[in-house]
Amino acid sequence: MPVMAVVSILHRISGVAMVLLIPLLVYLFDLSLRNPQGFQTVLAVLNSTPVRLLEVLLVWMLAHHFFAGVRFLVLDMDWGVEKAVARKSAWLVHGAAVVTTLLIAGALL
């Protein structure tokens, strides 16, 4: 599968996943504001190892979605539509998402 198609598919998947996570995040935010016990519960959940790994995945989804979105906006303006340039920009999206995730994950973990 060409790298350009992978960027498109991952852009869609990351967008849908982030939208589907909104109700959970709103629930956790609401729970944290109810009382001190709710805040401590949310804090414990967010500091657990599995959720920390999901946070890193969420950061990657946000970074990939952002960089792919910028790439698609540039392509919509007919810049970089040549196959070689489009392939390079697709790899750039993947690389930028990974580097951004590693930088933010280093601060989170």
DSSP file (Angstrom, degrees, kcal/mol; ACC not computed):
  #  RESIDUE AA STRUCTURE BP1 BP2  ACC     N-H-->O    O-->H-N    N-H-->O    O-->H-N    TCO  KAPPA ALPHA  PHI   PSI    X-CA   Y-CA   Z-CA
    1    1 A M              0   0    0      0, 0.0     5,-0.1     0, 0.0     0, 0.0   0.000 360.0 360.0 360.0 129.8    0.0    0.0    0.0
    2    2 A P    >>  -     0   0    0      0, 0.0     4,-1.6     0, 0.0     3,-0.7  -0.270 360.0-122.4 -62.8 146.9    1.5    3.4   -1.0
    3    3 A V  H 3> S+     0   0    0      1,-0.2     4,-1.9     2,-0.2     5,-0.1   0.800 111.2  60.6 -60.9 -29.2    2.6    5.6    1.9
    4    4 A M  H 3> S+     0   0    0      1,-0.2     4,-1.5     2,-0.2    -1,-0.2   0.871 104.1  48.5 -67.8 -36.3    0.2    8.3    0.6
    5    5 A A  H <> S+     0   0    0     -3,-0.7     4,-2.5     2,-0.2    -1,-0.2   0.857 107.7  55.7 -70.2 -34.7   -2.8    6.1    1.1
    6    6 A V  H  X S+     0   0    0     -4,-1.6     4,-2.9     2,-0.2     5,-0.3   0.903 105.0  52.4 -64.2 -40.8   -1.7    5.2    4.6
    7    7 A V  H  X S+     0   0    0     -4,-1.9     4,-2.1     1,-0.2    -1,-0.2   0.923 111.0  47.7 -60.3 -43.7   -1.6    8.9    5.5
    8    8 A S  H  X S+     0   0    0     -4,-1.5     4,-1.9     2,-0.2    -2,-0.2   0.922 113.9  45.8 -64.0 -45.0   -5.2    9.3    4.3
    9    9 A I  H  X S+     0   0    0     -4,-2.5     4,-2.6     1,-0.2    -2,-0.2   0.931 114.6  47.0 -65.5 -45.8   -6.4    6.2    6.1
   10   10 A L  H  X S+     0   0    0     -4,-2.9     4,-2.8     1,-0.2     5,-0.2   0.838 108.1  57.4 -66.6 -31.6   -4.7    7.1    9.4
   11   11 A H  H  X S+     0   0    0     -4,-2.1     4,-1.8    -5,-0.3    -1,-0.2   0.925 111.3  42.4 -62.1 -44.0   -6.0   10.7    9.1
   12   12 A R  H  X S+     0   0    0     -4,-1.9     4,-2.5     2,-0.2     5,-0.2   0.928 115.5  48.6 -68.3 -45.3   -9.5    9.4    9.0
   13   13 A I  H  X S+     0   0    0     -4,-2.6     4,-2.7     1,-0.2     5,-0.2   0.926 112.3  48.2 -62.8 -45.1   -9.0    6.8   11.7
   14   14 A S  H  X S+     0   0    0     -4,-2.8     4,-2.2     1,-0.2    -1,-0.2   0.889 111.9  50.4 -65.0 -37.5   -7.3    9.3   14.1
   15   15 A G  H  X S+     0   0    0     -4,-1.8     4,-2.0    -5,-0.2    -2,-0.2   0.935 113.2  44.6 -64.7 -45.9  -10.1   11.8   13.5
   16   16 A V  H  X S+     0   0    0     -4,-2.5     4,-2.5     1,-0.2    -2,-0.2   0.915 112.8  51.8 -65.0 -43.0  -12.8    9.3   14.2
   17   17 A A  H  X S+     0   0    0     -4,-2.7     4,-1.3    -5,-0.2    -1,-0.2   0.908 109.8  49.0 -61.7 -42.4  -11.0    7.9   17.3
   18   18 A M  H  X S+     0   0    0     -4,-2.2     4,-0.6     1,-0.2    -1,-0.2   0.897 111.4  49.3 -65.8 -39.0  -10.6   11.4   18.8
   19   19 A V  H >< S+     0   0    0     -4,-2.0     3,-0.9     1,-0.2    -2,-0.2   0.906 109.7  51.8 -65.3 -40.3  -14.2   12.2   18.2
   20   20 A L  H 3< S+     0   0    0     -4,-2.5     4,-0.4     1,-0.2    -1,-0.2   0.761 105.6  56.4 -68.5 -23.6  -15.3    9.0   19.8
   21   21 A L  H 3X S+     0   0    0     -4,-1.3     4,-2.4     1,-0.2    -1,-0.2   0.636  84.0  86.5 -80.2 -14.7  -13.1    9.8   22.9
   22   22 A I  H <X S+     0   0    0     -3,-0.9     4,-2.6    -4,-0.6     5,-0.2   0.910  86.2  50.3 -56.8 -47.9  -14.9   13.1   23.5
   23   23 A P  H  > S+     0   0    0      0, 0.0     4,-2.4     0, 0.0    -1,-0.2   0.902 111.6  49.0 -59.6 -38.9  -17.7   11.6   25.7
   24   24 A L  H  > S+     0   0    0     -4,-0.4     4,-2.5     2,-0.2    -2,-0.2   0.924 112.4  47.5 -64.4 -43.8  -15.2    9.8   27.9
   25   25 A L  H  X S+     0   0    0     -4,-2.4     4,-2.3     2,-0.2    -1,-0.2   0.881 111.7  50.2 -65.9 -38.1  -13.1   12.9   28.3
   26   26 A V  H  X S+     0   0    0     -4,-2.6     4,-2.7    -5,-0.2    -1,-0.2   0.909 110.7  50.4 -65.3 -41.5  -16.1   15.0   29.1
   27   27 A Y  H  X S+     0   0    0     -4,-2.4     4,-2.8    -5,-0.2    -2,-0.2   0.935 111.4  47.4 -61.4 -46.5  -17.2   12.3   31.7
   28   28 A L  H  X S+     0   0    0     -4,-2.5     4,-2.1     2,-0.2    -2,-0.2   0.893 112.6  49.7 -63.2 -39.3  -13.8   12.3   33.3
   29   29 A F  H  X S+     0   0    0     -4,-2.3     4,-1.2     2,-0.2    -1,-0.2   0.929 112.2  47.6 -63.5 -45.6  -13.8   16.1   33.4
   30   30 A D  H >X S+     0   0    0     -4,-2.7     4,-0.9     1,-0.2     3,-0.5   0.925 111.9  50.1 -61.2 -45.2  -17.2   16.2   35.0
   31   31 A L  H >X S+     0   0    0     -4,-2.8     4,-0.7     1,-0.2     3,-0.6   0.881 107.6  53.9 -61.4 -38.7  -16.2   13.6   37.5
   32   32 A S  H 3< S+     0   0    0     -4,-2.1     7,-0.3     1,-0.2    -1,-0.2   0.770 110.2  47.7 -68.6 -24.3  -13.1   15.5   38.5
   33   33 A L  H << S+     0   0    0     -4,-1.2    -1,-0.2    -3,-0.5    -2,-0.2   0.590  94.5  76.4 -92.0 -11.1  -15.2   18.7   39.1
   34   34 A R  H << S-     0   0    0     -4,-0.9    -2,-0.1    -3,-0.6    -1,-0.1   0.949 111.2 -34.9 -66.1 -50.6  -17.9   17.0   41.3
   35   35 A N     X  -     0   0    0     -4,-0.7     4,-2.1     1,-0.1    -1,-0.2  -0.961  64.9 -87.4-163.7 170.7  -15.9   16.6   44.5
   36   36 A P  H  > S+     0   0    0      0, 0.0     4,-2.3     0, 0.0     5,-0.2   0.847 124.0  54.5 -60.6 -33.4  -12.4   15.9   45.8
   37   37 A Q  H  > S+     0   0    0      2,-0.2     4,-2.3     1,-0.2     5,-0.1   0.908 107.6  49.7 -66.8 -40.3  -13.0   12.2   45.7
   38   38 A G  H  > S+     0   0    0      2,-0.2     4,-2.5     1,-0.2    -1,-0.2   0.897 109.9  51.4 -63.1 -40.2  -14.0   12.3   42.1
   39   39 A F  H  X S+     0   0    0     -4,-2.1     4,-2.6    -7,-0.3    -2,-0.2   0.924 110.4  48.1 -62.0 -44.3  -10.9   14.3   41.3
   40   40 A Q  H  X S+     0   0    0     -4,-2.3     4,-2.4     2,-0.2    -2,-0.2   0.871 110.3  52.7 -64.8 -36.5   -8.7   11.8   43.1
   41   41 A T  H  X S+     0   0    0     -4,-2.3     4,-2.4     2,-0.2    -2,-0.2   0.939 111.4  45.2 -62.8 -47.3  -10.4    9.0   41.2
   42   42 A V  H  X S+     0   0    0     -4,-2.5     4,-2.9     1,-0.2     5,-0.2   0.905 112.1  52.6 -63.8 -41.4   -9.8   10.7   37.8
   43   43 A L  H  X S+     0   0    0     -4,-2.6     4,-1.5     1,-0.2    -1,-0.2   0.910 109.9  48.3 -60.9 -42.4   -6.2   11.4   38.9
   44   44 A A  H  < S+     0   0    0     -4,-2.4     4,-0.5     2,-0.2    -2,-0.2   0.907 112.9  48.3 -64.4 -41.5   -5.7    7.7   39.7
   45   45 A V  H >< S+     0   0    0     -4,-2.4     3,-1.2     1,-0.2     6,-0.3   0.942 112.6  47.6 -63.6 -47.5   -7.2    6.6   36.4
   46   46 A L  H 3< S+     0   0    0     -4,-2.9    -1,-0.2     1,-0.3    -2,-0.2   0.741 111.5  51.4 -69.2 -22.2   -5.1    9.0   34.4
   47   47 A N  T 3< S+     0   0    0     -4,-1.5    -1,-0.3    -5,-0.2    -2,-0.2   0.453  84.1 110.3 -94.0  -0.4   -1.9    8.0   36.2
   48   48 A S  S <> S-     0   0    0     -3,-1.2     4,-2.3    -4,-0.5     5,-0.2  -0.435  78.0-118.4 -73.1 151.4   -2.3    4.3   35.7
   49   49 A T  H  > S+     0   0    0      1,-0.2     4,-2.1     2,-0.2     5,-0.2   0.896 110.3  50.1 -60.7 -45.2    0.1    2.6   33.2
   50   50 A P  H  > S+     0   0    0      0, 0.0     4,-1.8     0, 0.0    -1,-0.2   0.908 113.6  46.4 -62.3 -38.0   -2.5    1.4   30.6
   51   51 A V  H  > S+     0   0    0     -6,-0.3     4,-2.3     2,-0.2    -2,-0.2   0.861 108.0  56.6 -72.4 -33.7   -4.0    4.9   30.5
   52   52 A R  H  X S+     0   0    0     -4,-2.3     4,-1.9     2,-0.2    -1,-0.2   0.912 107.9  48.4 -60.6 -41.7   -0.6    6.5   30.2
   53   53 A L  H  X S+     0   0    0     -4,-2.1     4,-2.0     1,-0.2    -2,-0.2   0.888 110.6  50.8 -66.2 -37.8    0.1    4.4   27.2
   54   54 A L  H  X S+     0   0    0     -4,-1.8     4,-2.6     2,-0.2    -2,-0.2   0.852 106.2  56.2 -66.6 -33.3   -3.3    5.4   25.7
   55   55 A E  H  X S+     0   0    0     -4,-2.3     4,-2.3     2,-0.2    -2,-0.2   0.904 106.7  49.3 -63.3 -40.4   -2.4    9.0   26.4
   56   56 A V  H  X S+     0   0    0     -4,-1.9     4,-2.3     2,-0.2    -2,-0.2   0.911 111.1  49.8 -64.6 -41.3    0.7    8.6   24.3
   57   57 A L  H  X S+     0   0    0     -4,-2.0     4,-2.6     2,-0.2    -2,-0.2   0.900 109.8  51.4 -62.6 -40.4   -1.4    7.0   21.5
   58   58 A L  H  X S+     0   0    0     -4,-2.6     4,-2.6     2,-0.2    -2,-0.2   0.895 108.2  51.5 -64.0 -40.0   -3.8    9.9   21.8
   59   59 A V  H  X S+     0   0    0     -4,-2.3     4,-2.8     2,-0.2    -2,-0.2   0.921 110.6  48.9 -62.1 -43.1   -0.9   12.4   21.4
   60   60 A W  H  X S+     0   0    0     -4,-2.3     4,-3.3     2,-0.2     5,-0.3   0.925 110.7  50.6 -62.2 -42.9    0.2   10.5   18.3
   61   61 A M  H  X S+     0   0    0     -4,-2.6     4,-2.7     1,-0.2     5,-0.2   0.925 112.8  46.0 -60.9 -43.7   -3.3   10.6   16.9
   62   62 A L  H  X S+     0   0    0     -4,-2.6     4,-2.4     2,-0.2    -1,-0.2   0.933 115.4  46.0 -64.5 -45.5   -3.6   14.3   17.5
   63   63 A A  H  X S+     0   0    0     -4,-2.8     4,-2.7     2,-0.2     5,-0.3   0.935 115.6  45.8 -63.7 -46.5   -0.1   15.0   16.0
   64   64 A H  H  X S+     0   0    0     -4,-3.3     4,-2.8     1,-0.2     5,-0.3   0.931 113.4  49.4 -63.2 -44.7   -0.7   12.7   13.0
   65   65 A H  H  X S+     0   0    0     -4,-2.7     4,-2.2    -5,-0.3    -1,-0.2   0.905 113.0  48.1 -61.6 -41.3   -4.2   14.2   12.4
   66   66 A F  H  X S+     0   0    0     -4,-2.4     4,-2.3    -5,-0.2    -2,-0.2   0.968 115.5  41.8 -63.0 -54.1   -2.8   17.7   12.6
   67   67 A F  H  X S+     0   0    0     -4,-2.7     4,-2.2     1,-0.2    -2,-0.2   0.883 116.2  48.9 -65.8 -38.2    0.2   17.2   10.2
   68   68 A A  H  X S+     0   0    0     -4,-2.8     4,-2.7    -5,-0.3    -1,-0.2   0.895 109.9  53.2 -66.7 -38.3   -1.9   15.2    7.8
   69   69 A G  H  X S+     0   0    0     -4,-2.2     4,-2.2    -5,-0.3    -2,-0.2   0.917 109.2  47.9 -62.2 -43.0   -4.6   17.9    7.8
   70   70 A V  H  X S+     0   0    0     -4,-2.3     4,-2.3     2,-0.2    -1,-0.2   0.914 111.4  51.7 -62.4 -41.7   -2.0   20.5    7.0
   71   71 A R  H  X S+     0   0    0     -4,-2.2     4,-2.6     1,-0.2    -2,-0.2   0.922 110.0  48.2 -60.6 -44.2   -0.7   18.3    4.2
   72   72 A F  H  X S+     0   0    0     -4,-2.7     4,-2.3     2,-0.2    -1,-0.2   0.869 109.4  52.8 -67.8 -35.1   -4.1   17.8    2.7
   73   73 A L  H  X S+     0   0    0     -4,-2.2     4,-0.9     2,-0.2    -1,-0.2   0.919 111.0  47.3 -63.1 -42.0   -4.8   21.6    2.9
   74   74 A V  H ><>S+     0   0    0     -4,-2.3     5,-1.8     1,-0.2     3,-0.7   0.913 111.8  50.1 -65.2 -42.7   -1.6   22.2    1.0
   75   75 A L  H ><5S+     0   0    0     -4,-2.6     3,-2.0     1,-0.2    -1,-0.2   0.874 103.8  59.5 -63.4 -35.9   -2.5   19.5   -1.6
   76   76 A D  H 3<5S+     0   0    0     -4,-2.3    -1,-0.2     1,-0.3    -2,-0.2   0.765 101.0  55.3 -63.8 -23.3   -5.9   21.1   -2.0
   77   77 A M  T <<5S-     0   0    0     -4,-0.9    -1,-0.3    -3,-0.7    -2,-0.2   0.283 121.8-111.5 -89.5  10.8   -4.1   24.3   -3.1
   78   78 A D  T < 5S+     0   0    0     -3,-2.0     2,-0.5     1,-0.2     3,-0.3   0.778  73.3 138.0  63.4  30.3   -2.3   22.2   -5.8
   79   79 A W  S   <S+     0   0    0     -5,-1.8    -1,-0.2     1,-0.2    -2,-0.2  -0.917  71.4   3.9-102.6 130.0    1.1   22.5   -4.1
   80   80 A G  S    S+     0   0    0     -2,-0.5    -1,-0.2    -3,-0.1     9,-0.2   0.795  81.1 136.1  72.9  29.7    3.1   19.4   -4.0
   81   81 A V        +     0   0    0     -3,-0.3    -2,-0.1    -7,-0.1    -1,-0.1   0.592  35.1 110.1 -86.1  -9.6    0.8   17.2   -6.0
   82   82 A E  S  > S-     0   0    0      1,-0.1     4,-3.1     4,-0.0     5,-0.3  -0.401  81.5-117.2 -63.6 144.8    3.6   15.7   -8.0
   83   83 A K  H  > S+     0   0    0      1,-0.2     4,-2.3     2,-0.2     5,-0.2   0.875 111.0  47.6 -55.9 -45.3    4.0   12.1   -7.1
   84   84 A A  H  > S+     0   0    0      2,-0.2     4,-1.9     1,-0.2    -1,-0.2   0.913 116.1  44.0 -64.9 -42.6    7.6   12.4   -5.8
   85   85 A V  H  > S+     0   0    0      2,-0.2     4,-2.6     1,-0.2    -2,-0.2   0.899 112.9  51.8 -69.2 -40.8    6.8   15.5   -3.7
   86   86 A A  H  X S+     0   0    0     -4,-3.1     4,-1.8     1,-0.2    -2,-0.2   0.884 109.1  50.8 -63.5 -38.4    3.6   13.9   -2.4
   87   87 A R  H  X S+     0   0    0     -4,-2.3     4,-2.0    -5,-0.3    -1,-0.2   0.916 111.1  48.4 -65.4 -42.4    5.4   10.8   -1.3
   88   88 A K  H  X S+     0   0    0     -4,-1.9     4,-2.3     1,-0.2    -2,-0.2   0.905 110.8  50.3 -64.0 -41.5    8.0   12.9    0.5
   89   89 A S  H  X S+     0   0    0     -4,-2.6     4,-1.9     2,-0.2    -1,-0.2   0.845 107.8  54.3 -68.1 -31.0    5.3   14.9    2.3
   90   90 A A  H  X S+     0   0    0     -4,-1.8     4,-1.9     2,-0.2    -1,-0.2   0.926 110.4  45.7 -66.0 -44.2    3.6   11.7    3.3
   91   91 A W  H  X S+     0   0    0     -4,-2.0     4,-2.7     1,-0.2    -2,-0.2   0.869 109.7  56.1 -65.1 -35.2    6.8   10.5    4.9
   92   92 A L  H  X S+     0   0    0     -4,-2.3     4,-3.0     2,-0.2     5,-0.2   0.889 104.4  52.9 -63.4 -39.1    7.2   13.9    6.5
   93   93 A V  H  X S+     0   0    0     -4,-1.9     4,-2.3     2,-0.2    -2,-0.2   0.945 111.2  46.1 -60.3 -48.3    3.8   13.6    8.1
   94   94 A H  H  X S+     0   0    0     -4,-1.9     4,-2.2     1,-0.2    -2,-0.2   0.934 115.5  46.3 -60.6 -46.4    4.7   10.2    9.7
   95   95 A G  H  X S+     0   0    0     -4,-2.7     4,-2.7     1,-0.2     5,-0.2   0.917 112.3  49.2 -63.9 -44.3    8.1   11.5   10.9
   96   96 A A  H  X S+     0   0    0     -4,-3.0     4,-2.5     1,-0.2     5,-0.2   0.887 111.3  50.5 -63.9 -38.6    6.7   14.7   12.3
   97   97 A A  H  X S+     0   0    0     -4,-2.3     4,-2.2    -5,-0.2    -1,-0.2   0.910 112.6  46.0 -65.6 -42.0    4.0   12.8   14.2
   98   98 A V  H  X S+     0   0    0     -4,-2.2     4,-2.6     2,-0.2    -2,-0.2   0.932 114.4  47.1 -67.1 -45.6    6.5   10.4   15.7
   99   99 A V  H  X S+     0   0    0     -4,-2.7     4,-2.4     2,-0.2    -2,-0.2   0.930 113.7  48.2 -63.1 -45.2    8.9   13.1   16.7
  100  100 A T  H  X S+     0   0    0     -4,-2.5     4,-2.5    -5,-0.2     5,-0.3   0.918 112.3  49.6 -60.5 -43.6    6.1   15.2   18.2
  101  101 A T  H  X S+     0   0    0     -4,-2.2     4,-3.2    -5,-0.2     5,-0.2   0.920 110.7  49.5 -62.5 -44.4    4.8   12.2   20.1
  102  102 A L  H  X S+     0   0    0     -4,-2.6     4,-1.9     2,-0.2    -1,-0.2   0.900 111.9  48.6 -63.2 -40.9    8.2   11.3   21.4
  103  103 A L  H  X S+     0   0    0     -4,-2.4     4,-1.1     2,-0.2    -2,-0.2   0.932 117.4  40.1 -64.4 -46.2    8.8   14.8   22.6
  104  104 A I  H  X S+     0   0    0     -4,-2.5     4,-2.2     1,-0.2     3,-0.2   0.889 113.5  54.1 -72.1 -38.7    5.5   15.1   24.4
  105  105 A A  H  X S+     0   0    0     -4,-3.2     4,-3.0    -5,-0.3    -1,-0.2   0.870 103.8  57.1 -63.3 -35.6    5.6   11.5   25.7
  106  106 A G  H  < S+     0   0    0     -4,-1.9    -1,-0.2    -5,-0.2    -2,-0.2   0.865 110.3  43.9 -61.7 -35.4    9.0   12.3   27.3
  107  107 A A  H  < S+     0   0    0     -4,-1.1    -2,-0.2    -3,-0.2    -1,-0.2   0.842 116.7  46.7 -76.6 -33.6    7.3   15.2   29.1
  108  108 A L  H  <        0   0    0     -4,-2.2    -2,-0.2     1,-0.2    -3,-0.2   0.894 360.0 360.0 -75.1 -40.9    4.3   13.1   30.1
  109  109 A L     <        0   0    0     -4,-3.0    -1,-0.2    -5,-0.2    -2,-0.2   0.447 360.0 360.0 -93.9 360.0    6.1   10.0   31.3
